[in-house]
Amino acid sequence: MNPIRVWNRFWFAPVSAKPLGVFRVLFGLIMLGHLAIVSVDFDHWYTDAGLLRGTEAYETAGPWRPSILQWYQDPTTAHLFFAGTVLVTVAFTVGWHTRAMGVLMYLAMLSLHHRNILPDGGQDNLVVIFCFYAMLAPCGASYSLDSRRLARKRGTLAEPLIVPWAQRLIQLQVCVIYLDTAIMKFNGGAWLNGTALHAVIFNEEVRRLNIEFLAGYPILINVMTYAALVIELALPFLLWSRIHRPLIIAAGVALHVGIMFLLNVPLFGEMLIAAYLLFMAPDELEHLLR
């Protein structure tokens, strides 16, 4: 088999736009959820009436993290910027001028991200990364107002096809996240001896529920720890396999649902679960939607 032909087929052979279209809708809804979280104590984190004032936001972020909100910091202007970001995100979600809205959403999320980097975590970084890929991808080719308008113009409802290189970037990003996480955990003794979740259970700073009673069942903690490690190691490989995809997606969803109950890491798991849709073939997606 010619490796150049395989490379070109992977990145550029046309594929169905439907998985990317469903991903756009879910990702847009997740971004609206992210903005809802950002709106809490907005003035404290994102205006000069709060934590960072004057040039402090710029000095904290550094010269390579520009943001409109570093220069226009009064609450009124910041609120208008936030309202515009919400409108752009809604337009992206429904697929209205999706390409332009994707660019604007990325720039807006980047500005919020750079305005105050102090509370940012892994989920905030993933928001910006996925917004960047969504800006590059033809997200409006299916399940959108744009695709509906183009279908009427063509006079046909034929299934749209896209060149998938930007979609592949999202898929590979997901795989890198899981693989890197698994490798880091293999370098930690607590994960290899099956006790890592014991520390999580007693971490009052990040946990959602008090489940300290599980400490009385060390074998269960061992099983949960090793299961999380095995799933994270398997996901970057088995997501590509049509035979194993349903089982590994179910395992990944179970993993992230468990994390949602255990840890206060909002929307991180939701974004990764939404990205699972990009690995599905059109018939798999249609079966799931039915």
ABEGO torsion letter per residue (X at the ends): XBAAAAAAAAAABBBBAAAAAAAAAAAAAAAAAAAAAAABGAAAAABAABABBEAAAAAAAEAABBBAAAABABAAAAAAAAAAAAAAAAAAAAGBGAAAAAAAAAAAAAAAAAABAAABBAAAAAAAAAAAAAAABBAAABGBAAAAAAAAAAGBABBBBBBAAAAAAAAAAAAAAAAAAAAAAAABAAAAAGAAAAAAAABAAABABBAAAAAABAAAAAAAAAAAAAAAAAAAAAAABAAAAAAAAAAAAAAAAAAAAABBBBGAAAAAAAAAAAABBAAAAAAAAX
